[in-house]
Amino acid sequence: MPKVIKRFVFFFLLFTNGYTYAQIVNIESLRMEQDSLGFTGREQLSFSLVQNTQRLLLFNNNLALQYRRQKNLFLLVNSLSYSLSEDESFERNGYYHLRHNYILSERWSTELFGQYQVNLPLRIKARYLLGTGVRYSLFKNSRGKLALGSSVMYEYDAELNNERLNRAVRGNFYLSLLLNKKDRYAFSSIVYYQPDLLYWTDFRFNGELRFAFDLWKSLQFVVVAVGNYDAFPVVDADIPRLTYKLTNGLSYSF
C-alpha cells in the first residue's frame, strides 16, 4: 500500500509573482507522462500571502488522477482556488474535469470529456462542457513528444450577477510539446484555440510555457507563464479580454 500511495502524491510548493484567473482549463499540462498501466497521480498545492494596499491570502489545490488499463485511459482532474482579502471579501474558482482516451494505435486516440467550472473573479457562475474528438501524436521518444488534438464541445454558461445564459458549440484545437533531459530539465508548451463554430469572431486563445529544472533528486525549480484571451468575456466592464499569470517556485515529488 505505501508504494501505491507514493505514486499518487506529488507535492508542489509555489511562490507566486503574478496572479490572475484563466477561462480555458489546461488539461493537457496535467496529463501524466508515465505510460505504465494502473494508477498514477499528481498533487499540486500553492499558498501565497501578498501585502500591498491590503493583505491578500491565496490558496490553490490541483489534483490529477490517471488510470490506464489496456487501451483505455481515464483522467480525473479537480482544481480549487480561494482568495481572502483583509476586508473579508471572499472569492473562489475551480473545476472538475473527467476525460477518457481510447488508444487506437501508437499515434491515434479518441477523446471524450466533460467538465464543470465556476470562476467568481471572472463572473462565471457555472460553465458546463461536454465534448469528443481525436488526438494525434506527431512524434514521441525518450527526449520528448509532440501532439495535436481536435474536438467539438457543447458549452453552457451562466453568468454571475445577471440572468444571462450562453450556449455554444465550440471547436477545441490544441498543440502540445514536451522536451526533457533526465535529471536536468523539462520544458513544455501548449496552445489552445476555441472558436464558436457558428460565430468564428467569438473565440478564446490560451498559451502556456513551463520550465522545470532539477535541483536535487526529486526537487525542482519551476517557472510557468500563462496567457488567455477571450474575444467575448462575461458582460461586465471590469472583466478584461486579456489575462495572464506568471509563477515560479519549488516542486517536490515522492
PyMOL commands that set and color helices and strands:
alter all, ss='L'
color gray80, all
select helices_A, chain A and resi 2-8+28-30
alter helices_A, ss='H'
color red, helices_A
select strands_A, chain A and resi 10-16+38-51+55-69+72-85+90-103+108-119+124-141+144-159+165-181+185-195+203-216+219-230+242-253
alter strands_A, ss='S'
color yellow, strands_A
deselect
rebuild
show_as cartoon
